[in-house]
């Protein structure tokens, strides 16, 4: 019984608390790189590796949704645009760089024309660079500084750069729960569960065939309301109460002389 109680307590300790998920901590810290492999290759088995999505903490919560629609993912909190290009450069040097590279990272440190040129030099003329607009990482306001640089780059290099305007697409849902249809955490920068599914679905339009239907890219579970599911926290609360009750009961048993 003691072992069971300890296991239950450990389970609750590992379960994400609602406030932690809402605030995006500690998953959105700056120190750890999160990678994941695509669950399917939209190019098929004989046309190179799946496209890769490289980005900052915006991509952390959507990782399962991004891999489901067909992206490899390399995400890290606080990552800037230059650091994202370095990731692409390392993959190229290992002969693992796919023919499509998506970057969502200028919200941390901005971007300029020189960095766009650097990115195009790294990926080479036969690959596609996909850029994604973002909200201001500090304020949550739309859009992030230097968004005009992305817009201009897409116009100057129409054959090699594609621009996905996530800010424009998500703006009607740029609110937090309990507001109906909210897609964002309280910082108004990181997508919540529903927003993560929408984010992956939106990005998947650049994939062959336009990506997966939105119903397939959602991982929020039941409810259809598009928020953080309530049932994990209810289960966690029940487990915690049971574990504490068992602990208190054992403490009250008189010791045998």
C-alpha positions in Angstrom: 0.0 0.0 0.0 2.9 2.4 0.8 4.2 1.7 -2.7 0.9 2.4 -4.3 0.5 5.7 -2.3 4.0 6.8 -3.4 3.2 5.9 -7.0 0.0 7.9 -6.9 1.8 10.9 -5.4 4.5 10.7 -8.0 1.8 10.6 -10.8 0.2 13.7 -9.5 3.6 15.4 -9.1 4.3 14.7 -12.8 0.9 15.8 -13.9 0.9 19.3 -15.4 -1.0 21.7 -13.1 -3.7 23.9 -14.8 -1.9 27.1 -13.8 1.5 25.8 -15.2 -0.1 25.0 -18.5 -1.9 28.3 -18.6 1.3 30.2 -18.0 3.4 28.1 -20.2 5.9 27.1 -17.6 8.3 25.4 -17.4 7.8 24.0 -20.9 8.6 27.4 -22.5 12.0 27.8 -20.9 14.9 28.9 -23.0 17.4 26.1 -22.2 16.2 22.9 -23.9 15.8 21.9 -27.5 12.7 19.8 -28.3 12.8 17.6 -31.4 10.3 15.2 -32.9 9.9 13.2 -36.1 7.0 13.5 -38.5 4.4 10.8 -38.2 4.2 10.7 -42.0 6.3 11.9 -44.9 4.2 14.1 -47.2 6.8 13.6 -49.9 6.6 9.8 -49.8 9.4 7.4 -49.0 11.6 8.1 -52.0 11.8 11.9 -52.1 13.9 12.9 -49.2 13.2 13.6 -45.5 10.0 15.3 -44.4 9.9 19.1 -44.2 11.2 20.5 -41.0 9.7 23.2 -38.8 12.3 25.1 -36.9 11.2 27.7 -34.3 11.0 29.2 -30.9 8.6 28.4 -28.0 5.6 29.1 -30.3 6.1 25.5 -31.6 6.5 23.7 -28.3 2.9 22.9 -27.5 2.0 22.3 -31.2 4.7 19.6 -31.6 2.3 16.6 -31.7 0.1 18.4 -34.1 2.9 19.4 -36.4 4.3 15.9 -36.5 0.9 14.5 -37.3 0.4 16.7 -40.4 3.9 15.8 -41.6 6.6 18.1 -40.2 9.8 17.1 -38.4 10.2 19.7 -35.5 13.1 21.4 -33.9 11.9 24.0 -31.3 13.6 25.9 -28.5 12.3 28.6 -26.2 13.8 32.1 -26.9 15.4 31.0 -30.2 16.0 33.7 -32.7 16.0 33.7 -36.5 19.8 33.4 -36.8 19.8 30.4 -34.5 17.1 28.8 -36.5 19.2 29.2 -39.7 22.1 27.6 -37.8 19.9 24.5 -37.2 19.3 24.3 -41.0 23.0 24.8 -41.7 23.9 21.9 -39.4 21.3 19.7 -41.1 22.7 20.6 -44.5 26.2 19.8 -43.4 25.0 16.4 -42.3 23.2 16.0 -45.7 19.9 15.8 -43.9 18.3 19.1 -44.9 14.9 18.5 -46.6 13.6 20.5 -49.6 11.3 22.6 -47.4 12.4 24.5 -44.3 9.8 26.4 -42.2 11.0 29.0 -39.7 8.9 30.6 -37.0 11.4 32.5 -34.8 11.8 36.2 -35.5 9.7 37.1 -32.4 12.9 36.8 -30.4 15.4 39.4 -31.6 13.8 40.3 -34.9 14.9 39.7 -38.5 16.5 41.8 -41.3 17.4 41.5 -44.9 20.8 40.2 -44.2 19.4 37.3 -42.2 17.0 36.5 -45.0 19.9 36.4 -47.4 21.8 34.2 -44.9 18.9 31.8 -44.8 18.6 31.6 -48.6 22.4 31.0 -48.9 22.2 28.2 -46.3 19.4 26.3 -47.9 20.5 26.8 -51.5 18.5 27.6 -54.6 16.6 24.3 -54.9 14.9 24.4 -51.5 11.9 26.3 -50.2 11.9 28.6 -47.2 8.6 29.1 -45.4 8.3 32.1 -43.1 5.5 32.5 -40.5 4.3 35.7 -39.0 4.2 36.0 -35.2 2.8 38.1 -32.4 5.1 40.3 -30.3 6.7 37.9 -27.8 6.9 40.7 -25.1 3.4 42.1 -25.3 1.3 39.7 -27.3 0.3 42.5 -29.6 0.0 41.8 -33.4 2.3 41.7 -35.2 5.8 41.2 -34.1 8.4 43.9 -35.0 10.0 43.3 -38.4 7.0 41.5 -39.9 7.4 43.9 -42.9 10.8 42.2 -43.6 9.1 38.9 -44.1 6.4 40.4 -46.3 9.0 42.1 -48.5 11.2 39.0 -48.6 8.3 36.9 -49.9 7.6 39.5 -52.6 11.3 39.7 -53.6 11.8 35.9 -53.8 8.4 34.5 -54.9 9.9 31.3 -56.3 11.7 30.4 -53.1 10.0 32.0 -50.1 6.4 31.3 -49.0 4.8 33.5 -46.3 2.2 32.1 -43.9 0.4 34.9 -42.1 -0.4 33.2 -38.8 -1.2 36.5 -37.2 -3.9 37.4 -39.7 -5.4 33.9 -39.7 -5.5 33.6 -35.9 -6.5 37.2 -35.1 -10.2 36.4 -34.7 -9.2 33.9 -32.0 -6.5 36.1 -30.4 -8.0 35.8 -26.9 -7.7 33.6 -23.8 -10.0 31.2 -22.1 -12.8 31.3 -20.9 -13.5 33.5 -24.0 -15.2 31.3 -26.6 -13.0 30.3 -29.5 -9.8 31.3 -27.6 -6.6 30.0 -29.2 -4.0 31.5 -26.9 -2.5 31.2 -23.5 -2.7 34.3 -21.2 0.5 35.8 -22.7 -1.3 36.0 -26.1 1.8 34.7 -27.8 1.8 31.0 -27.3 -1.1 28.9 -28.7 -3.2 26.9 -26.3 -4.4 23.3 -27.1 -7.0 24.4 -29.6 -4.7 27.0 -31.0 -1.9 24.4 -31.5 -4.2 22.2 -33.6 -5.2 25.3 -35.7 -1.6 26.3 -36.0 -0.5 23.0 -37.3 -3.4 22.8 -39.7 -2.6 26.3 -41.0 1.0 25.5 -41.6 0.2 22.3 -43.3 -1.2 24.2 -46.3 2.3 24.4 -47.7 2.7 20.6 -47.8 1.9 18.5 -50.8 -1.9 18.1 -51.1 -2.5 20.9 -48.7 -1.8 18.9 -45.6 -4.2 17.0 -43.3 -7.8 18.0 -42.6 -8.1 20.0 -39.4 -10.0 17.3 -37.6 -7.0 15.1 -38.0 -4.5 17.7 -36.7 -6.4 18.4 -33.5 -5.1 16.8 -30.3 -7.2 18.6 -27.7 -9.4 15.6 -27.0 -13.2 15.7 -26.4 -15.4 18.6 -25.8 -15.3 20.4 -29.1 -15.0 23.7 -27.3 -11.4 24.2 -28.2 -9.9 24.7 -24.7 -7.7 22.8 -22.4 -9.5 19.6 -21.5 -10.9 19.4 -18.0 -10.7 15.7 -17.4 -6.9 15.3 -16.8 -7.1 17.8 -13.9 -10.1 16.1 -12.4 -8.4 12.8 -12.5 -5.2 14.3 -11.0 -7.3 15.9 -8.2 -8.9 12.6 -7.4 -5.6 10.8 -7.3 -4.1 13.4 -5.1 -6.9 13.3 -2.6 -6.8 9.5 -2.5 -3.1 9.5 -1.9 -3.3 12.1 0.9 -6.2 10.2 2.6 -4.1 7.0 2.6 -1.1 8.8 4.0 -3.2 10.4 6.8 -4.8 7.1 7.7 -1.4 5.4 8.0 -0.2 8.2 10.2 -3.2 7.7 12.6 -2.6 4.0 13.1 -1.2 3.5 16.7 2.2 2.0 16.8 2.6 -1.5 18.2 4.5 -1.9 21.4 
